[in-house]
Amino acid sequence: MENQRPLILVSNDDGIMSKGISELLRFIRPMGEVVVMAPDTPRSGTSCSLTTNEPIHYTLVRKDVGLTVYKCSGTPTDCVKLAFHTVLDRKPDLVIGGINHGDNSSVNVHYSGTMGVVMEGCLKGVPSIGFSLCSHEPNADFEPAGTFVRDIVGRVLEKGLPPMTCLNVNFPAVKELKGVKVCRQTRAVWENEWENFAHRNDTHYYWLTGEYKNLEPDDEQTDHWALDNGYVAVTPTTVDVTAYGLMDELKSWF
C-alpha cells in the first residue's frame, strides 16, 4: 500500500455488487489508498450483528493501483473486524459505509448495517462516515451526491472527528441538492410492521414491512425535515449511548 496517501476502508450492507458501493469508490478513489471488504451478498438491516455460529471467509476480488477489493461471507461489522485483522497493513485514516440504497436517517440508524460498519470503525478509534441515498432502486442515480461525498470525506480526513463520534450522512433522491444541513435524529416510530403470509395453509408466516411515522414533521432541526426539503442531512452520531442526564437521579435511587 502507498503509505504516504490516506488509507480508507470501505464496506456496506447491500453487498459487493451494489451500485452504491461502486459509485462511492468512483467518488473517493482519487482521495487515497482504498481497501474494500464488503459482504458477498446483501446484509441489510443487520445493524452491528456478528457471525458467531460459523466461520467466515474472504476472497480477493480485484487489485489495482490504489484499490484493493475483497468480498466476505460475514456481516458488515464482521467485514470491518476482519479487514483490521487480516488485510490492512496499518490503521486506516477513515472508515466509510455505503453508499446505501435506502434511508438511514432517524430511527433507521439503529437497524442499519451501513451504520454497523461506521460504528465498528468508530469503536476502533477511526473517523467514520456512513453515506445513504433515500432510494431503494438498484440503478438509483448517485451522481448528485458525488460532490458532497468528496467534500465531506475531504473535511473529515483533514479535521478528524471527536472520539466515539461518527457521521450519518443521508441524501434525498433528487436531481439538485440545496446544500447541507447539520441535523439531529428525528423522533419517529415504525407501525404496522408485519404482513401475514400464509404458507401451505400455515398462517403463522409474516413478512417484515412497516409504515414510518414522523413524530415531529415540522421541526427544521431534524434529519428527516432536511431530506424532505432537498438538503443533505449530516447527523453527528455517538456510539456512547449513556444517558448522562439521568445518572444523578439514578444515583439518588440507589
N, C-alpha and C positions, 0 to 999 in steps of 0.2 A: 504493500500500500504506500501511497505517496504521503509520507508523514508531515510534509510541510503544508498540506491542504487540510481544511476541516474534514473530520470523519463523521459521516451522517449515517445512522442506522435507520432503515425503513421497514415497516411491517404494516399489516392491515387485517381486516376481518372478512373482506369479500373474496379473498383468495388471490393467488399469484397471477391468475389470468384476467383479473378485472381491469376494466378500462381506467378506473380511478387511480390505481397504483401506477399504471403505465404513464398516465398524464402527469402524475406527481413527479415521476422520475424525469420526464421531459423538462418539467419546470425547474427542477433543482440540480440536475446533473452538472451544470457548469459551476455550481457553487461549492463543490467539494468532492471528496472521495466518498462514493455512496456504496453501502452494502445493504442488500435486501435479504431478509429472512422472513418469508410470508407463508401462510398456510397453503397447503396444496389444494384445498377445496374451501368453499365459503364456510366461515365460522361466525356468522353474525349473531349478536345477542349473547355472546359468551362472557362478556364483562372481563373480569380478571381471573377467570377459571383456569385451572391447571389440569394436566393429564397425569393421573396418579395410579391408574389401574393397569397400565400397559406402557411399554417403551415407546418412544417416538423416534423418528428417523428424518434426517435431512439429506438433500441431494443438491449438488451444484447444477444450476440450470444454464448459467451464462457467465462468462468472464471477459470483460472488455477493459480497455484503459479507463480507469476511474469508476468502473461499475462492476460489481460482483453480485450475482443473484442466486439465492438458494430458495428451495421450497421445503416445507417442513410438514410432517403429519400431525403436528400438535395444534394447540390453540394459539391465538395471538400472543398471550403472555408467555406461553412456552417458547414461542419463536424468539422473543426478546431475551429470555433467560438463556436459551441455547446459544444464541449468537454471541452473547457476552462470554459464554463458557468455551466456545469452540472456534469460531471463525474470525473474531476480531483480534487484532494484534495489539490494540491499545483501547483505552476507554474512549468512546465516541464523544464528539463535541455536541451532538444533537441526536435525539431520537424523534422520529416522526411516524405517526399513524395516519393512514388514509391513502388517497382521498376517498372517504367513504361514500358509497351510494346510499344516501338517506340521511335524514336529520338526526343529529346527536345533541341538539340543544335541550334546555330544560331538564326534566327528569330522565330523559333518554340517556344522559351521560352515565347513569348508574348501570345500564344494561349493555352498553356499547363495548364490543370487542375492540373497536378502534381506540377507544379511550383506555381499554385494558393495556394496549401497547404503551400508551402515554403514561399511565400510572406506574407501570413497571419501570420505564425509563426514569421517571421522576424518583421512584424509590431507590434507584441505583445512583442517584445524585447527578443525573444528566439533565440539562434543559430539554424539555419535551413538548411537542405540539401535536394536537390532533386536528386534522382537516376533514370536513364533511360537506357534501353538497346535498341540498334538500331535494333530491330526485333519486328514485329507485330504478330509473331506466338504465338498462345495461349499456346503452350507447349515449348516455347523457352528455351534454355539452359542458365541458370543464374549462373551456378557453377563457371565459370572463374572469375566472378565479386566478388565472396564472400570474398576473402582475401582483396580486395581493399575496399569493403564496410566496413568491420570491421576496417581496418586501418584508413580510413577517419573518421568514426564515433568516434573511439577512440581518434584521434587527436583533433577533434572539442570538444569532451567532456572535454579533458584536457586543451586545449588552448582557447576555445571560439572563437567567431568571432566579428569583429567590429560592432557597432550599425548600423542598417539599411543595413546590408550586409549579403548575404547568399551564398550558393554554389550550382551551377548547374553542376551535375556530369553525364556524358554520357559514356556508354561503347559500343565499337563496338562489333558486334556479331561474335566474333572469339573464337577459342579454347584456344589460348595463347595470353595474353595481354603483350605488350612490356614494359609497365610501365605507369607512369603518366606524362601528360603534363599540365601545368597551362597555360591556353589559354584565349584569348579574343573571344568575339562573332563574328562569321563570318558574313560579309555583304552578303546578299542574298535576292532573291525575289521569290515569287511563281507566276507562269504563267499558263495560260490555266486552270483556276481554276474551271470551271463549265462544266458539261456534260449534254446535253439535254436529257430528259427522258420523251417522250410523254406518257401521261396517259389518256386513254379514249378519244383519239383524241384532247386532250389539250396539245399543245406544250410548255406551259409555266412552265413546271416542270423541275427542274435541280438537279443533284447530285453534291455535292462538291467533287472535285478531285484536280488535280494540278500537276505541274512539278516544282521541286525545281531547282533553278538556282543559283549556287555559283558564286558570282561576283569576288572572289579572290581565285581561287582554288589552287594556288601555294604558298600562304602565310603560312609559317610554324608556325606563331604565333596564328593561328585561331583554334577554336574548331573542325571545320569540317575537317581541314587538319589532326589533331591528330587522329580523328576517322577513316578517310580514310587510315591511315597508322598504325593502330593497337594499338593506345595508348588510355588510359583512359583520357578523356578531363574534366578538372576541371576548371570551369569558375566562378570566383568571380562575384557576381551579386548584384547590389544595387537597393533598392526599391525607393530611391530618384532619380527621373527622371529629376531633374532640369538641364538645360543646362547652367552650370555656365559660360562657356566660352563666352556665348552670352549676359550675363547680362549687362556688361559695355556698349556694343554697343546699346542695347535696351534703357538703361538709357539716352544715347545721343539722341535717337529719341524723347523721351518724356520729 
